[in-house]
Amino acid sequence: MREYAKTLDAMTLRERSDLMMSVANALEATAEKAQEIGNDRFAANSISLARIISGCAGDVVTSNLPAAELLLQHGITLLALFRDGKPRPTVH
């Protein structure tokens, strides 16, 4: 059976929290890979965002959906920048 995507608003608290933790875990894994290839800046950014997301997963999903949405957008964007085991260049 195929599941359809839900908005954060349509998700249960558990689903929101699980989504945030999944993104945080993926960012931590990406940080490890980035550090292995010597990209310390990308690794630091990834681990910092992962810790922010996991630290806020409980509070943000219940009280501030726009903040949760923004954190998830940033996390997913950072993950998308790390393709094929190497980060794509970004402008700072």
N, C-alpha and C positions, 0 to 999 in steps of 0.2 A: 504494500500500500504506500502511496506517495503522500508525503506530508507537505503542506504548504507553508511558506514563510509567514511568520507573524511579526507584527510590530511589537515594540517593547510594551506598549500599552495593553496589547492583547495577551501578553504572556503572563503566566503565573509568577509569583515572587520567586519560586524555586527555579523556573526556567530562566528568568532574568539573571539570577545569581549564577546559575550554571553557565550561562553564556559569557558572563563577565569573567568567570574563572577559567573558562576555556581559552578566551582571548589572552588572559594573563599568562596562562601556562604556555601558550604558543609563543608569546613574546619572550618568555624566559628561555625557551628552547632556541629561539632565533638569536638571543643574546649570546648564548653559549657558542653557537656556530660562528657568529660574527667575531667573537673573541678568538676563536681557534684560527681564523684567517687573518687576525691582526687588526681588525677594525674596532678599536676600543671605543671610539665615539658612538658608533652605531650600537655596540653592545651596551654601553652605559645608558643611552637613550631608551633602548628596549627594556632593560631591567628596571629603570626608573618608572617607566609607564606601566610595566607589569605590576610593580609594587603599589603604585597609586590605584590601579584598577582593583587589585585583590584586596587592598585595604578598605576600599570604598564599596565593595560588592554588597555588603549587607545593608549599609545605611542608604546608599544612593538609590538602590532599586526599589526602596519602599517610599522614599520621600521626595526624590528629585529626578524624575525621568529625563528631563533635558540634559542634566549633568551626566547621567549614565549613558545617554545617547552620544554625547560629545566624546566621552572617554572611549567608548567602543569605536567610534569613527576614527579617532586618532590611532587607536591600537591596530585596527584592521588596515588602515592606510600604511602604518609603519611595517606591518607584516607583508603587505603587497609590494613594498619597496625592496624586500629581500627575496629575490627570486633566484632559483637555481643555485642556491648556496652562496650568493654574493649580493651585497646591497647595490642598488642602482644609485647613481650619484644624485644628490639633492642640493638645492640652493639654500643656504642659511642666511 
